[in-house]
Amino acid sequence: MGRAAVTIAVVLVIFALFFFVPMLRDEPWTPLRLAGVAIALVGLVLLAITHINLGESFAFGVQPKGPLVTHGIYSKIRNPMYIFVDVTVAGLLLAANLPWLLVLIPIWAIFQARQAGREAKALQERFGQAYLDYRKKTWF
């Protein structure tokens, strides 16, 4: 199964939860919940595109592999996975009618920023000046 197919399968499983888990299924479809689904869908689509852009460079943890990815969404943002995961989670929390949990996202973002810093160090060690030049052209 290809990378895109796995990403699509995960997305479908997450959204299926809203129709099969009684606690989520029985919640009324308020405007806030509908907005949460829309936000989560946008986040998931962008996350899937980001995952596809990474191609063979995708890795868990701090272990750069493959070429330095500077195309697609990576031409503008160095760490789009973190951003789009946060957008997706925020949407899912709204869709699950748990907006009070949104206060945890800034705390989670601190951990992501620390991880991004470790990844940046590893990428600089592997790609040197090419990575430093790339950093100057991109955000986060």
Phi and psi in radians as a Rosetta constraint file:
Dihedral C 1 N 2 CA 2 C 2 CIRCULARHARMONIC -1.281 0.35
Dihedral N 2 CA 2 C 2 N 3 CIRCULARHARMONIC 2.903 0.35
Dihedral C 2 N 3 CA 3 C 3 CIRCULARHARMONIC -1.016 0.35
Dihedral N 3 CA 3 C 3 N 4 CIRCULARHARMONIC -0.765 0.35
Dihedral C 3 N 4 CA 4 C 4 CIRCULARHARMONIC -1.149 0.35
Dihedral N 4 CA 4 C 4 N 5 CIRCULARHARMONIC -0.686 0.35
Dihedral C 4 N 5 CA 5 C 5 CIRCULARHARMONIC -1.120 0.35
Dihedral N 5 CA 5 C 5 N 6 CIRCULARHARMONIC -0.694 0.35
Dihedral C 5 N 6 CA 6 C 6 CIRCULARHARMONIC -1.115 0.35
Dihedral N 6 CA 6 C 6 N 7 CIRCULARHARMONIC -0.783 0.35
Dihedral C 6 N 7 CA 7 C 7 CIRCULARHARMONIC -1.066 0.35
Dihedral N 7 CA 7 C 7 N 8 CIRCULARHARMONIC -0.777 0.35
Dihedral C 7 N 8 CA 8 C 8 CIRCULARHARMONIC -1.110 0.35
Dihedral N 8 CA 8 C 8 N 9 CIRCULARHARMONIC -0.710 0.35
Dihedral C 8 N 9 CA 9 C 9 CIRCULARHARMONIC -1.077 0.35
Dihedral N 9 CA 9 C 9 N 10 CIRCULARHARMONIC -0.742 0.35
Dihedral C 9 N 10 CA 10 C 10 CIRCULARHARMONIC -1.096 0.35
Dihedral N 10 CA 10 C 10 N 11 CIRCULARHARMONIC -0.767 0.35
Dihedral C 10 N 11 CA 11 C 11 CIRCULARHARMONIC -1.041 0.35
Dihedral N 11 CA 11 C 11 N 12 CIRCULARHARMONIC -0.800 0.35
Dihedral C 11 N 12 CA 12 C 12 CIRCULARHARMONIC -1.125 0.35
Dihedral N 12 CA 12 C 12 N 13 CIRCULARHARMONIC -0.671 0.35
Dihedral C 12 N 13 CA 13 C 13 CIRCULARHARMONIC -1.112 0.35
Dihedral N 13 CA 13 C 13 N 14 CIRCULARHARMONIC -0.782 0.35
Dihedral C 13 N 14 CA 14 C 14 CIRCULARHARMONIC -1.048 0.35
Dihedral N 14 CA 14 C 14 N 15 CIRCULARHARMONIC -0.811 0.35
Dihedral C 14 N 15 CA 15 C 15 CIRCULARHARMONIC -1.259 0.35
Dihedral N 15 CA 15 C 15 N 16 CIRCULARHARMONIC -0.487 0.35
Dihedral C 15 N 16 CA 16 C 16 CIRCULARHARMONIC -1.108 0.35
Dihedral N 16 CA 16 C 16 N 17 CIRCULARHARMONIC -0.536 0.35
Dihedral C 16 N 17 CA 17 C 17 CIRCULARHARMONIC -0.979 0.35
Dihedral N 17 CA 17 C 17 N 18 CIRCULARHARMONIC -0.597 0.35
Dihedral C 17 N 18 CA 18 C 18 CIRCULARHARMONIC -1.202 0.35
Dihedral N 18 CA 18 C 18 N 19 CIRCULARHARMONIC -0.284 0.35
Dihedral C 18 N 19 CA 19 C 19 CIRCULARHARMONIC -1.861 0.35
Dihedral N 19 CA 19 C 19 N 20 CIRCULARHARMONIC -0.271 0.35
Dihedral C 19 N 20 CA 20 C 20 CIRCULARHARMONIC -2.034 0.35
Dihedral N 20 CA 20 C 20 N 21 CIRCULARHARMONIC -0.397 0.35
Dihedral C 20 N 21 CA 21 C 21 CIRCULARHARMONIC -1.469 0.35
Dihedral N 21 CA 21 C 21 N 22 CIRCULARHARMONIC 2.049 0.35
Dihedral C 21 N 22 CA 22 C 22 CIRCULARHARMONIC -0.916 0.35
Dihedral N 22 CA 22 C 22 N 23 CIRCULARHARMONIC -0.752 0.35
Dihedral C 22 N 23 CA 23 C 23 CIRCULARHARMONIC -1.028 0.35
Dihedral N 23 CA 23 C 23 N 24 CIRCULARHARMONIC -0.628 0.35
Dihedral C 23 N 24 CA 24 C 24 CIRCULARHARMONIC -1.531 0.35
Dihedral N 24 CA 24 C 24 N 25 CIRCULARHARMONIC -0.701 0.35
Dihedral C 24 N 25 CA 25 C 25 CIRCULARHARMONIC -1.083 0.35
Dihedral N 25 CA 25 C 25 N 26 CIRCULARHARMONIC -0.650 0.35
Dihedral C 25 N 26 CA 26 C 26 CIRCULARHARMONIC -1.505 0.35
Dihedral N 26 CA 26 C 26 N 27 CIRCULARHARMONIC -0.091 0.35
Dihedral C 26 N 27 CA 27 C 27 CIRCULARHARMONIC -1.195 0.35
Dihedral N 27 CA 27 C 27 N 28 CIRCULARHARMONIC 2.479 0.35
Dihedral C 27 N 28 CA 28 C 28 CIRCULARHARMONIC -1.198 0.35
Dihedral N 28 CA 28 C 28 N 29 CIRCULARHARMONIC 2.595 0.35
Dihedral C 28 N 29 CA 29 C 29 CIRCULARHARMONIC -1.518 0.35
Dihedral N 29 CA 29 C 29 N 30 CIRCULARHARMONIC 1.424 0.35
Dihedral C 29 N 30 CA 30 C 30 CIRCULARHARMONIC -1.390 0.35
Dihedral N 30 CA 30 C 30 N 31 CIRCULARHARMONIC 2.905 0.35
Dihedral C 30 N 31 CA 31 C 31 CIRCULARHARMONIC -1.000 0.35
Dihedral N 31 CA 31 C 31 N 32 CIRCULARHARMONIC -0.641 0.35
Dihedral C 31 N 32 CA 32 C 32 CIRCULARHARMONIC -1.127 0.35
Dihedral N 32 CA 32 C 32 N 33 CIRCULARHARMONIC -0.739 0.35
Dihedral C 32 N 33 CA 33 C 33 CIRCULARHARMONIC -1.157 0.35
Dihedral N 33 CA 33 C 33 N 34 CIRCULARHARMONIC -0.734 0.35
Dihedral C 33 N 34 CA 34 C 34 CIRCULARHARMONIC -1.114 0.35
Dihedral N 34 CA 34 C 34 N 35 CIRCULARHARMONIC -0.711 0.35
Dihedral C 34 N 35 CA 35 C 35 CIRCULARHARMONIC -1.087 0.35
Dihedral N 35 CA 35 C 35 N 36 CIRCULARHARMONIC -0.695 0.35
Dihedral C 35 N 36 CA 36 C 36 CIRCULARHARMONIC -1.061 0.35
Dihedral N 36 CA 36 C 36 N 37 CIRCULARHARMONIC -0.745 0.35
Dihedral C 36 N 37 CA 37 C 37 CIRCULARHARMONIC -1.099 0.35
Dihedral N 37 CA 37 C 37 N 38 CIRCULARHARMONIC -0.759 0.35
Dihedral C 37 N 38 CA 38 C 38 CIRCULARHARMONIC -1.085 0.35
Dihedral N 38 CA 38 C 38 N 39 CIRCULARHARMONIC -0.785 0.35
Dihedral C 38 N 39 CA 39 C 39 CIRCULARHARMONIC -1.101 0.35
Dihedral N 39 CA 39 C 39 N 40 CIRCULARHARMONIC -0.773 0.35
Dihedral C 39 N 40 CA 40 C 40 CIRCULARHARMONIC -1.092 0.35
Dihedral N 40 CA 40 C 40 N 41 CIRCULARHARMONIC -0.708 0.35
Dihedral C 40 N 41 CA 41 C 41 CIRCULARHARMONIC -1.097 0.35
Dihedral N 41 CA 41 C 41 N 42 CIRCULARHARMONIC -0.778 0.35
Dihedral C 41 N 42 CA 42 C 42 CIRCULARHARMONIC -1.050 0.35
Dihedral N 42 CA 42 C 42 N 43 CIRCULARHARMONIC -0.808 0.35
Dihedral C 42 N 43 CA 43 C 43 CIRCULARHARMONIC -1.053 0.35
Dihedral N 43 CA 43 C 43 N 44 CIRCULARHARMONIC -0.743 0.35
Dihedral C 43 N 44 CA 44 C 44 CIRCULARHARMONIC -1.181 0.35
Dihedral N 44 CA 44 C 44 N 45 CIRCULARHARMONIC -0.696 0.35
Dihedral C 44 N 45 CA 45 C 45 CIRCULARHARMONIC -1.094 0.35
Dihedral N 45 CA 45 C 45 N 46 CIRCULARHARMONIC -0.804 0.35
Dihedral C 45 N 46 CA 46 C 46 CIRCULARHARMONIC -1.148 0.35
Dihedral N 46 CA 46 C 46 N 47 CIRCULARHARMONIC -0.620 0.35
Dihedral C 46 N 47 CA 47 C 47 CIRCULARHARMONIC -1.133 0.35
Dihedral N 47 CA 47 C 47 N 48 CIRCULARHARMONIC -0.729 0.35
Dihedral C 47 N 48 CA 48 C 48 CIRCULARHARMONIC -1.117 0.35
Dihedral N 48 CA 48 C 48 N 49 CIRCULARHARMONIC -0.755 0.35
Dihedral C 48 N 49 CA 49 C 49 CIRCULARHARMONIC -1.079 0.35
Dihedral N 49 CA 49 C 49 N 50 CIRCULARHARMONIC -0.736 0.35
Dihedral C 49 N 50 CA 50 C 50 CIRCULARHARMONIC -1.085 0.35
Dihedral N 50 CA 50 C 50 N 51 CIRCULARHARMONIC -0.771 0.35
Dihedral C 50 N 51 CA 51 C 51 CIRCULARHARMONIC -1.072 0.35
Dihedral N 51 CA 51 C 51 N 52 CIRCULARHARMONIC -0.746 0.35
Dihedral C 51 N 52 CA 52 C 52 CIRCULARHARMONIC -1.156 0.35
Dihedral N 52 CA 52 C 52 N 53 CIRCULARHARMONIC -0.722 0.35
Dihedral C 52 N 53 CA 53 C 53 CIRCULARHARMONIC -1.008 0.35
Dihedral N 53 CA 53 C 53 N 54 CIRCULARHARMONIC -0.625 0.35
Dihedral C 53 N 54 CA 54 C 54 CIRCULARHARMONIC -1.178 0.35
Dihedral N 54 CA 54 C 54 N 55 CIRCULARHARMONIC -0.576 0.35
Dihedral C 54 N 55 CA 55 C 55 CIRCULARHARMONIC 0.927 0.35
Dihedral N 55 CA 55 C 55 N 56 CIRCULARHARMONIC -2.271 0.35
Dihedral C 55 N 56 CA 56 C 56 CIRCULARHARMONIC -1.244 0.35
Dihedral N 56 CA 56 C 56 N 57 CIRCULARHARMONIC -0.147 0.35
Dihedral C 56 N 57 CA 57 C 57 CIRCULARHARMONIC -1.460 0.35
Dihedral N 57 CA 57 C 57 N 58 CIRCULARHARMONIC -0.117 0.35
Dihedral C 57 N 58 CA 58 C 58 CIRCULARHARMONIC -1.143 0.35
Dihedral N 58 CA 58 C 58 N 59 CIRCULARHARMONIC 2.333 0.35
Dihedral C 58 N 59 CA 59 C 59 CIRCULARHARMONIC -2.665 0.35
Dihedral N 59 CA 59 C 59 N 60 CIRCULARHARMONIC 2.642 0.35
Dihedral C 59 N 60 CA 60 C 60 CIRCULARHARMONIC -1.588 0.35
Dihedral N 60 CA 60 C 60 N 61 CIRCULARHARMONIC 2.417 0.35
Dihedral C 60 N 61 CA 61 C 61 CIRCULARHARMONIC 1.429 0.35
Dihedral N 61 CA 61 C 61 N 62 CIRCULARHARMONIC -2.912 0.35
Dihedral C 61 N 62 CA 62 C 62 CIRCULARHARMONIC -1.693 0.35
Dihedral N 62 CA 62 C 62 N 63 CIRCULARHARMONIC 1.466 0.35
Dihedral C 62 N 63 CA 63 C 63 CIRCULARHARMONIC -2.666 0.35
Dihedral N 63 CA 63 C 63 N 64 CIRCULARHARMONIC 1.414 0.35
Dihedral C 63 N 64 CA 64 C 64 CIRCULARHARMONIC -1.013 0.35
Dihedral N 64 CA 64 C 64 N 65 CIRCULARHARMONIC 2.330 0.35
Dihedral C 64 N 65 CA 65 C 65 CIRCULARHARMONIC -2.489 0.35
Dihedral N 65 CA 65 C 65 N 66 CIRCULARHARMONIC 2.798 0.35
Dihedral C 65 N 66 CA 66 C 66 CIRCULARHARMONIC 1.244 0.35
Dihedral N 66 CA 66 C 66 N 67 CIRCULARHARMONIC -3.027 0.35
Dihedral C 66 N 67 CA 67 C 67 CIRCULARHARMONIC -1.333 0.35
Dihedral N 67 CA 67 C 67 N 68 CIRCULARHARMONIC 2.852 0.35
Dihedral C 67 N 68 CA 68 C 68 CIRCULARHARMONIC -1.220 0.35
Dihedral N 68 CA 68 C 68 N 69 CIRCULARHARMONIC 2.139 0.35
Dihedral C 68 N 69 CA 69 C 69 CIRCULARHARMONIC -1.571 0.35
Dihedral N 69 CA 69 C 69 N 70 CIRCULARHARMONIC 2.074 0.35
Dihedral C 69 N 70 CA 70 C 70 CIRCULARHARMONIC -2.288 0.35
Dihedral N 70 CA 70 C 70 N 71 CIRCULARHARMONIC 0.242 0.35
Dihedral C 70 N 71 CA 71 C 71 CIRCULARHARMONIC -1.912 0.35
Dihedral N 71 CA 71 C 71 N 72 CIRCULARHARMONIC 3.048 0.35
Dihedral C 71 N 72 CA 72 C 72 CIRCULARHARMONIC 1.068 0.35
Dihedral N 72 CA 72 C 72 N 73 CIRCULARHARMONIC -2.453 0.35
Dihedral C 72 N 73 CA 73 C 73 CIRCULARHARMONIC -1.101 0.35
Dihedral N 73 CA 73 C 73 N 74 CIRCULARHARMONIC -0.436 0.35
Dihedral C 73 N 74 CA 74 C 74 CIRCULARHARMONIC -1.253 0.35
Dihedral N 74 CA 74 C 74 N 75 CIRCULARHARMONIC -0.168 0.35
Dihedral C 74 N 75 CA 75 C 75 CIRCULARHARMONIC -1.333 0.35
Dihedral N 75 CA 75 C 75 N 76 CIRCULARHARMONIC -0.259 0.35
Dihedral C 75 N 76 CA 76 C 76 CIRCULARHARMONIC -2.022 0.35
Dihedral N 76 CA 76 C 76 N 77 CIRCULARHARMONIC -0.616 0.35
Dihedral C 76 N 77 CA 77 C 77 CIRCULARHARMONIC -2.246 0.35
Dihedral N 77 CA 77 C 77 N 78 CIRCULARHARMONIC 2.270 0.35
Dihedral C 77 N 78 CA 78 C 78 CIRCULARHARMONIC -1.309 0.35
Dihedral N 78 CA 78 C 78 N 79 CIRCULARHARMONIC -0.566 0.35
Dihedral C 78 N 79 CA 79 C 79 CIRCULARHARMONIC -2.232 0.35
Dihedral N 79 CA 79 C 79 N 80 CIRCULARHARMONIC 1.009 0.35
Dihedral C 79 N 80 CA 80 C 80 CIRCULARHARMONIC -1.159 0.35
Dihedral N 80 CA 80 C 80 N 81 CIRCULARHARMONIC -0.466 0.35
Dihedral C 80 N 81 CA 81 C 81 CIRCULARHARMONIC -1.000 0.35
Dihedral N 81 CA 81 C 81 N 82 CIRCULARHARMONIC -0.809 0.35
Dihedral C 81 N 82 CA 82 C 82 CIRCULARHARMONIC -1.074 0.35
Dihedral N 82 CA 82 C 82 N 83 CIRCULARHARMONIC -0.795 0.35
Dihedral C 82 N 83 CA 83 C 83 CIRCULARHARMONIC -1.097 0.35
Dihedral N 83 CA 83 C 83 N 84 CIRCULARHARMONIC -0.826 0.35
Dihedral C 83 N 84 CA 84 C 84 CIRCULARHARMONIC -1.299 0.35
Dihedral N 84 CA 84 C 84 N 85 CIRCULARHARMONIC -0.478 0.35
Dihedral C 84 N 85 CA 85 C 85 CIRCULARHARMONIC -1.118 0.35
Dihedral N 85 CA 85 C 85 N 86 CIRCULARHARMONIC -0.774 0.35
Dihedral C 85 N 86 CA 86 C 86 CIRCULARHARMONIC -1.084 0.35
Dihedral N 86 CA 86 C 86 N 87 CIRCULARHARMONIC -0.751 0.35
Dihedral C 86 N 87 CA 87 C 87 CIRCULARHARMONIC -1.073 0.35
Dihedral N 87 CA 87 C 87 N 88 CIRCULARHARMONIC -0.774 0.35
Dihedral C 87 N 88 CA 88 C 88 CIRCULARHARMONIC -1.100 0.35
Dihedral N 88 CA 88 C 88 N 89 CIRCULARHARMONIC -0.818 0.35
Dihedral C 88 N 89 CA 89 C 89 CIRCULARHARMONIC -1.091 0.35
Dihedral N 89 CA 89 C 89 N 90 CIRCULARHARMONIC -0.748 0.35
Dihedral C 89 N 90 CA 90 C 90 CIRCULARHARMONIC -1.032 0.35
Dihedral N 90 CA 90 C 90 N 91 CIRCULARHARMONIC -0.790 0.35
Dihedral C 90 N 91 CA 91 C 91 CIRCULARHARMONIC -1.095 0.35
Dihedral N 91 CA 91 C 91 N 92 CIRCULARHARMONIC -0.736 0.35
Dihedral C 91 N 92 CA 92 C 92 CIRCULARHARMONIC -1.137 0.35
Dihedral N 92 CA 92 C 92 N 93 CIRCULARHARMONIC -0.650 0.35
Dihedral C 92 N 93 CA 93 C 93 CIRCULARHARMONIC -1.128 0.35
Dihedral N 93 CA 93 C 93 N 94 CIRCULARHARMONIC -0.702 0.35
Dihedral C 93 N 94 CA 94 C 94 CIRCULARHARMONIC -1.170 0.35
Dihedral N 94 CA 94 C 94 N 95 CIRCULARHARMONIC -0.743 0.35
Dihedral C 94 N 95 CA 95 C 95 CIRCULARHARMONIC -1.149 0.35
Dihedral N 95 CA 95 C 95 N 96 CIRCULARHARMONIC -0.531 0.35
Dihedral C 95 N 96 CA 96 C 96 CIRCULARHARMONIC -1.500 0.35
Dihedral N 96 CA 96 C 96 N 97 CIRCULARHARMONIC 0.088 0.35
Dihedral C 96 N 97 CA 97 C 97 CIRCULARHARMONIC 1.059 0.35
Dihedral N 97 CA 97 C 97 N 98 CIRCULARHARMONIC 0.729 0.35
Dihedral C 97 N 98 CA 98 C 98 CIRCULARHARMONIC -2.184 0.35
Dihedral N 98 CA 98 C 98 N 99 CIRCULARHARMONIC 0.884 0.35
Dihedral C 98 N 99 CA 99 C 99 CIRCULARHARMONIC -1.098 0.35
Dihedral N 99 CA 99 C 99 N 100 CIRCULARHARMONIC -0.415 0.35
Dihedral C 99 N 100 CA 100 C 100 CIRCULARHARMONIC -1.113 0.35
Dihedral N 100 CA 100 C 100 N 101 CIRCULARHARMONIC -0.408 0.35
Dihedral C 100 N 101 CA 101 C 101 CIRCULARHARMONIC -1.293 0.35
Dihedral N 101 CA 101 C 101 N 102 CIRCULARHARMONIC -0.173 0.35
Dihedral C 101 N 102 CA 102 C 102 CIRCULARHARMONIC -1.052 0.35
Dihedral N 102 CA 102 C 102 N 103 CIRCULARHARMONIC -0.393 0.35
Dihedral C 102 N 103 CA 103 C 103 CIRCULARHARMONIC -1.110 0.35
Dihedral N 103 CA 103 C 103 N 104 CIRCULARHARMONIC -0.326 0.35
Dihedral C 103 N 104 CA 104 C 104 CIRCULARHARMONIC -1.407 0.35
Dihedral N 104 CA 104 C 104 N 105 CIRCULARHARMONIC -0.320 0.35
Dihedral C 104 N 105 CA 105 C 105 CIRCULARHARMONIC -1.093 0.35
Dihedral N 105 CA 105 C 105 N 106 CIRCULARHARMONIC -0.777 0.35
Dihedral C 105 N 106 CA 106 C 106 CIRCULARHARMONIC -1.053 0.35
Dihedral N 106 CA 106 C 106 N 107 CIRCULARHARMONIC -0.611 0.35
Dihedral C 106 N 107 CA 107 C 107 CIRCULARHARMONIC -1.153 0.35
Dihedral N 107 CA 107 C 107 N 108 CIRCULARHARMONIC -0.788 0.35
Dihedral C 107 N 108 CA 108 C 108 CIRCULARHARMONIC -1.054 0.35
Dihedral N 108 CA 108 C 108 N 109 CIRCULARHARMONIC -0.681 0.35
Dihedral C 108 N 109 CA 109 C 109 CIRCULARHARMONIC -1.103 0.35
Dihedral N 109 CA 109 C 109 N 110 CIRCULARHARMONIC -0.573 0.35
Dihedral C 109 N 110 CA 110 C 110 CIRCULARHARMONIC -1.091 0.35
Dihedral N 110 CA 110 C 110 N 111 CIRCULARHARMONIC -0.771 0.35
Dihedral C 110 N 111 CA 111 C 111 CIRCULARHARMONIC -1.129 0.35
Dihedral N 111 CA 111 C 111 N 112 CIRCULARHARMONIC -0.674 0.35
Dihedral C 111 N 112 CA 112 C 112 CIRCULARHARMONIC -1.129 0.35
Dihedral N 112 CA 112 C 112 N 113 CIRCULARHARMONIC -0.712 0.35
Dihedral C 112 N 113 CA 113 C 113 CIRCULARHARMONIC -1.103 0.35
Dihedral N 113 CA 113 C 113 N 114 CIRCULARHARMONIC -0.683 0.35
Dihedral C 113 N 114 CA 114 C 114 CIRCULARHARMONIC -1.125 0.35
Dihedral N 114 CA 114 C 114 N 115 CIRCULARHARMONIC -0.743 0.35
Dihedral C 114 N 115 CA 115 C 115 CIRCULARHARMONIC -1.124 0.35
Dihedral N 115 CA 115 C 115 N 116 CIRCULARHARMONIC -0.716 0.35
Dihedral C 115 N 116 CA 116 C 116 CIRCULARHARMONIC -1.066 0.35
Dihedral N 116 CA 116 C 116 N 117 CIRCULARHARMONIC -0.650 0.35
Dihedral C 116 N 117 CA 117 C 117 CIRCULARHARMONIC -1.108 0.35
Dihedral N 117 CA 117 C 117 N 118 CIRCULARHARMONIC -0.731 0.35
Dihedral C 117 N 118 CA 118 C 118 CIRCULARHARMONIC -1.128 0.35
Dihedral N 118 CA 118 C 118 N 119 CIRCULARHARMONIC -0.709 0.35
Dihedral C 118 N 119 CA 119 C 119 CIRCULARHARMONIC -1.134 0.35
Dihedral N 119 CA 119 C 119 N 120 CIRCULARHARMONIC -0.704 0.35
Dihedral C 119 N 120 CA 120 C 120 CIRCULARHARMONIC -1.072 0.35
Dihedral N 120 CA 120 C 120 N 121 CIRCULARHARMONIC -0.718 0.35
Dihedral C 120 N 121 CA 121 C 121 CIRCULARHARMONIC -1.095 0.35
Dihedral N 121 CA 121 C 121 N 122 CIRCULARHARMONIC -0.775 0.35
Dihedral C 121 N 122 CA 122 C 122 CIRCULARHARMONIC -1.138 0.35
Dihedral N 122 CA 122 C 122 N 123 CIRCULARHARMONIC -0.701 0.35
Dihedral C 122 N 123 CA 123 C 123 CIRCULARHARMONIC -1.172 0.35
Dihedral N 123 CA 123 C 123 N 124 CIRCULARHARMONIC -0.664 0.35
Dihedral C 123 N 124 CA 124 C 124 CIRCULARHARMONIC -1.148 0.35
Dihedral N 124 CA 124 C 124 N 125 CIRCULARHARMONIC -0.690 0.35
Dihedral C 124 N 125 CA 125 C 125 CIRCULARHARMONIC -1.113 0.35
Dihedral N 125 CA 125 C 125 N 126 CIRCULARHARMONIC -0.675 0.35
Dihedral C 125 N 126 CA 126 C 126 CIRCULARHARMONIC -1.390 0.35
Dihedral N 126 CA 126 C 126 N 127 CIRCULARHARMONIC -0.731 0.35
Dihedral C 126 N 127 CA 127 C 127 CIRCULARHARMONIC -1.882 0.35
Dihedral N 127 CA 127 C 127 N 128 CIRCULARHARMONIC -0.136 0.35
Dihedral C 127 N 128 CA 128 C 128 CIRCULARHARMONIC 1.012 0.35
Dihedral N 128 CA 128 C 128 N 129 CIRCULARHARMONIC -2.272 0.35
Dihedral C 128 N 129 CA 129 C 129 CIRCULARHARMONIC -1.070 0.35
Dihedral N 129 CA 129 C 129 N 130 CIRCULARHARMONIC -0.573 0.35
Dihedral C 129 N 130 CA 130 C 130 CIRCULARHARMONIC -1.043 0.35
Dihedral N 130 CA 130 C 130 N 131 CIRCULARHARMONIC -0.700 0.35
Dihedral C 130 N 131 CA 131 C 131 CIRCULARHARMONIC -1.229 0.35
Dihedral N 131 CA 131 C 131 N 132 CIRCULARHARMONIC -0.709 0.35
Dihedral C 131 N 132 CA 132 C 132 CIRCULARHARMONIC -1.075 0.35
Dihedral N 132 CA 132 C 132 N 133 CIRCULARHARMONIC -0.717 0.35
Dihedral C 132 N 133 CA 133 C 133 CIRCULARHARMONIC -1.110 0.35
Dihedral N 133 CA 133 C 133 N 134 CIRCULARHARMONIC -0.732 0.35
Dihedral C 133 N 134 CA 134 C 134 CIRCULARHARMONIC -1.078 0.35
Dihedral N 134 CA 134 C 134 N 135 CIRCULARHARMONIC -0.744 0.35
Dihedral C 134 N 135 CA 135 C 135 CIRCULARHARMONIC -1.029 0.35
Dihedral N 135 CA 135 C 135 N 136 CIRCULARHARMONIC -0.640 0.35
Dihedral C 135 N 136 CA 136 C 136 CIRCULARHARMONIC -1.139 0.35
Dihedral N 136 CA 136 C 136 N 137 CIRCULARHARMONIC -0.441 0.35
Dihedral C 136 N 137 CA 137 C 137 CIRCULARHARMONIC -1.667 0.35
Dihedral N 137 CA 137 C 137 N 138 CIRCULARHARMONIC -0.107 0.35
Dihedral C 137 N 138 CA 138 C 138 CIRCULARHARMONIC -2.205 0.35
Dihedral N 138 CA 138 C 138 N 139 CIRCULARHARMONIC 2.885 0.35
Dihedral C 138 N 139 CA 139 C 139 CIRCULARHARMONIC -1.820 0.35
Dihedral N 139 CA 139 C 139 N 140 CIRCULARHARMONIC 2.553 0.35
